[in-house]
């Protein structure tokens, strides 16, 4: 493993961790496709297992044995090493999980490739909070959704906070971006999906009723934290589904709602 003690900030590889925001990393023209940050050895390991290539890593010395095992296929990747005060000064936050790596962004697959063999997928429409995006991916992975599809204005699943909150499951669950609804709805229907919009509506059916007779293929659509689903999403929906609430509460946080709905629709449920 190529271990490099941190002696200055002039090395270009260090800029991945010190001078570039998540947005700037994503927009890098070199390397093509940009970068994202994988924080913790567990997340780095999941990224490598998913076929993603590291560009550089930053670590405390005590975490080098774990990194050496993970980065064995990449002997030329520099691993910059320093103590806590140096690393915190570079990144602006405490590396309490020992290591962080800059990873090359993979090319996203076409939506049709993701949908082809799927039975239960989650569609995130304009969910802008990265914590919620990460939590939804974790629910999708843990409960058993086949894929997550995000709309053009949805938050980036590979933003550092999303990856961290998801415990790296954004690197395991197949995902891609959908086009606007005028193209997305026909695409989902073409692949045999019933579009189930989770929303409040007078004609909504309850989640337990929908789950009892759910179609073979379901696309569960979740909306933004403030306004919920757009009119376009509701027009595209085949069914509007609601989670019954009590004590005057009208809805759950979108990440909590995703877990409840996915559990009800889980592939191994008894009908």
For each residue, the residues with C-beta under 8 A, 3 or more apart:
1: 64 67 68 71 72 75 77 79
2: 75 76 77 78 79
3: 64 79 81
4: 11 78 79 80 81
5: 80 81 82
6: 14 80 81 82 86 87 90
7:
8: 11
9: 14 18 90
10: 14
11: 4 8 14 78 80
12: 15
13: 16 55 56 78 80 102
14: 6 9 10 11 17 18 56 58 80 90
15: 12 18 19 20
16: 13 20 25 35 37 55 56 102
17: 14 37 56 58 80 90 91 100 102
18: 9 14 15 90 91
19: 15
20: 15 16 24 25 28 35
21: 24 25
22: 25 26 36 37 156 159 160
23: 26 27
24: 20 21 27 28
25: 16 20 21 22 28 34 35 36 37 102
26: 22 23 34 35 36 105 156 158
27: 23 24 34
28: 20 24 25 31 34 35
29: 32
30:
31: 28 34 35 55 104
32: 29
33: 104 105 106 107
34: 25 26 27 28 31 105
35: 16 20 25 26 28 31 55 102 103 104 105
36: 22 25 26 102 103 105 158 159 160 163
37: 16 17 22 25 100 101 102 103 160 163
38: 43 44 46 47 52 54 100 101 102 103 163 168 171
39: 43 95 97 99 100 160 163 164
40: 43 44 97 98 99 100 164 168
41: 44 45 63 66 67 70 97 98 99
42: 45 46 97 167 168
43: 38 39 40 46 47 163 164 167 168 171
44: 38 40 41 47 48 54 57 67 70 71 99 100 101 103
45: 41 42 48 49 70 168
46: 38 42 43 49 50 168 169 171 172
47: 38 43 44 50 52 54 101 103 168 171
48: 44 45 51 52 54 70 71 73 74
49: 45 46 171
50: 46 47 106 171 172
51: 48 106
52: 38 47 48 103 104 105 106 171
53: 74 103 104
54: 38 44 47 48 57 71 74 77 101 102 103 104
55: 13 16 31 35 77 101 102 103 104
56: 13 14 16 17 77 78 79 80 101 102
57: 44 54 67 71 77 78 79 80 99 100 101 102
58: 14 17 79 80 82 87 90 91 95 99 100 101
59: 63 64 67 79 80 81 95 98 99 100
60: 63 81 82 83 84 87 95 98 99
61: 64 81 83
62: 98
63: 41 59 60 66 67 98 99
64: 1 3 59 61 67 68 79 81
65: 68 69
66: 41 63 69 70 98 99
67: 1 41 44 57 59 63 64 70 71 79 99
68: 1 64 65 71 72
69: 65 66 72
70: 41 44 45 48 66 67
71: 1 44 48 54 57 67 68 74 75 77 79
72: 1 68 69 75
73: 48
74: 48 53 54 71 77
75: 1 2 71 72
76: 2
77: 1 2 54 55 56 57 71 74
78: 2 4 11 13 56 57
79: 1 2 3 4 56 57 58 59 64 67 71
80: 4 5 6 11 13 14 17 56 57 58 59
81: 3 4 5 6 59 60 61 64
82: 5 6 58 60 86 87 90
83: 60 61 86 87
84: 60 87 88 94 95
85: 88 89
86: 6 82 83 89 90
87: 6 58 60 82 83 84 90 91 95
88: 84 85 91 92 93 94 95
89: 85 86 92
90: 6 9 14 17 18 58 82 86 87
91: 17 18 58 87 88 95 100
92: 88 89
93: 88
94: 84 88
95: 39 58 59 60 84 87 88 91 98 99 100
96:
97: 39 40 41 42
98: 40 41 59 60 62 63 66 95
99: 39 40 41 44 57 58 59 60 63 66 67 95
100: 17 37 38 39 40 44 57 58 59 91 95
101: 37 38 44 47 54 55 56 57 58
102: 13 16 17 25 35 36 37 38 54 55 56 57
103: 35 36 37 38 44 47 52 53 54 55
104: 31 33 35 52 53 54 55
105: 26 33 34 35 36 52 158
106: 33 50 51 52
107: 33
108: 175 176 177
109: 113 114 174 176
110: 113 114 176
111: 114 115 149 176 177 178 179 184 187
112: 115 116 187 191
113: 109 110 116 176
114: 109 110 111 118 121 147 149 174 175 176
115: 111 112 118 121 147 149 187 188 191 193
116: 112 113 191
117: 146
118: 114 115 121 146 147 174 191 217
119: 146 216 217 218 267
120: 144 145 146 217 218 220 262 265 266 267
121: 114 115 118 145 146 147 148 149 193 218 219 220
122: 136 140 145 147 148 149 219 220 222 258 262
123: 148 149 150 151 178 184 188 195 219 220 221 222
124: 127 133 136 148 149 150 151 154 222
125: 151 154 221 222 223 224 229 230 233
126: 151 153 154 223 224 230
127: 124 132 133 136 150 154 155 222 223 224 225 254
128: 153 154 155 224 225
129: 132 133 155 225
130: 133 134 155 156 159 161 162 165
131: 134 135 161 162 165 255
132: 127 129 135 136 155 225 253 254 255
133: 124 127 129 130 136 137 150 154 155 156 157 159 162 165 166 170
134: 130 131 137 138 157 161 162 163 164 165 166 170
135: 131 132 138 139 165 166 255 258
136: 122 124 127 132 133 139 140 148 222 254 255 258
137: 133 134 140 141 148 157 162 166 169 170 173 175
138: 134 135 141 142 165 166 167 169
139: 135 136 142 143 145 255 258 259 262
140: 122 136 137 143 144 145 147 148 169 173 258 262
141: 137 138 145 166 169 172 173
142: 138 139 169
143: 139 140 259 262 263 266
144: 120 140 262 266 267 268
145: 120 121 122 139 140 141 148 173 220 262
146: 117 118 119 120 121 174
147: 114 115 118 121 122 140 173 174 175 176
148: 121 122 123 124 136 137 140 145 157 173 174 175
149: 111 114 115 121 122 123 124 175 176 177 178 184 219
150: 123 124 127 133 154 155 157 175 176 177 178
151: 123 124 125 126 154 177 178 180 184
152: 177 178 179 180
153: 126 128
154: 124 125 126 127 128 133 150 151 177
155: 127 128 129 130 132 133 150 159 162
156: 22 26 130 133 159 162
157: 133 134 137 148 150 162 163 166 170 175
158: 26 36 105 162 163 170
159: 22 36 130 133 155 156 162 163
160: 22 36 37 39 163 164
161: 130 131 134 164 165
162: 130 131 133 134 137 155 156 157 158 159 165 166 170
163: 36 37 38 39 43 134 157 158 159 160 166 168 170 171
164: 39 40 43 134 160 161 167
165: 130 131 133 134 135 138 161 162
166: 133 134 135 137 138 141 157 162 163 169 170
167: 42 43 138 164
168: 38 40 42 43 45 46 47 163 171 172
169: 46 137 138 140 141 142 166 172 173
170: 133 134 137 157 158 162 163 166 173 175
171: 38 43 46 47 49 50 52 163 168
172: 46 50 141 168 169
173: 137 140 141 145 147 148 169 170
174: 109 114 118 146 147 148
175: 108 114 137 147 148 149 150 157 170
176: 108 109 110 111 113 114 147 149 150
177: 108 111 149 150 151 152 154
178: 111 123 149 150 151 152 183 184 187
179: 111 152 182 183 184 187
180: 151 152 183 184 232
181: 184 185 230 232 233 235 236
182: 179 185 186 232
183: 178 179 180 186 187
184: 111 123 149 151 178 179 180 181 187 188 236
185: 181 182 188 189 195 236
186: 182 183 189 190
187: 111 112 115 178 179 183 184 190 191
188: 115 123 184 185 191 193 195 219
189: 185 186 192 193 195
190: 186 187
191: 112 115 116 118 187 188 217
192: 189 216 217
193: 115 121 188 189 215 217 218 219
194: 214 215 217 218 219 238 239
195: 123 185 188 189 219 221 236 237 238 239
196: 210 218 219 220 221 237 238 239 240 241
197: 221 223 229 233 234 236 237 239 240 241
198: 220 221 222 223 229 241 242 243 257 261
199: 204 223 228 229 234 237 240 241 242
200: 204 228 242 250 251
201: 204 234 240 242
202:
203: 240
204: 199 200 201 240 241 242
205: 209 210 239 240 241 242
206: 209 210 241 242 243 244
207: 210 211 241 242 243 244 260 261 264
208: 211 212 264
209: 205 206 212 213
210: 196 205 206 207 213 214 239 241 264
211: 207 208 214 264 265 269
212: 208 209 271
213: 209 210
214: 194 210 211 218 265
215: 193 194 218
216: 119 192
217: 118 119 120 191 192 193 194
218: 119 120 121 193 194 196 214 215 265
219: 121 122 123 149 188 193 194 195 196
220: 120 121 122 123 145 196 198 241 258 261 262 265
221: 123 125 195 196 197 198 229 233 237
222: 122 123 124 125 127 136 198 229 254 257 258
223: 125 126 127 197 198 199 227 228 229 230 233 254
224: 125 126 127 128 227 228 229 254
225: 127 128 129 132 253 254
226:
227: 223 224 230
228: 199 200 223 224 251
229: 125 197 198 199 221 222 223 224 233 234 237
230: 125 126 181 223 227 233 234
231: 234 235
232: 180 181 182 235 236
233: 125 181 197 221 223 229 230 236 237
234: 197 199 201 229 230 231 237 240
235: 181 231 232
236: 181 184 185 195 197 232 233
237: 195 196 197 199 221 229 233 234 240
238: 194 195 196
239: 194 195 196 197 205 210
240: 196 197 199 201 203 204 205 234 237
241: 196 197 198 199 204 205 206 207 210 220 261
242: 198 199 200 201 204 205 206 207
243: 198 206 207 251 252 257 260 261
244: 206 207
245: 249 250 251 252
246: 249
247:
248:
249: 245 246 252
250: 200 245
251: 200 228 243 245 257
252: 243 245 249 256 257 260
253: 132 225 256 257
254: 127 132 136 222 223 224 225 257 258
255: 131 132 135 136 139 258 259
256: 252 253 259 260
257: 198 222 243 251 252 253 254 260 261
258: 122 135 136 139 140 220 222 254 255 261 262
259: 139 143 255 256 262 263
260: 207 243 252 256 257 263 264
261: 198 207 220 241 243 257 258 264 265
262: 120 122 139 140 143 144 145 220 258 259 265 266
263: 143 259 260 266
264: 207 208 210 211 260 261 269
265: 120 211 214 218 220 261 262 269
266: 120 143 144 262 263 269
267: 119 120 144
268: 144
269: 211 264 265 266
270:
271: 212
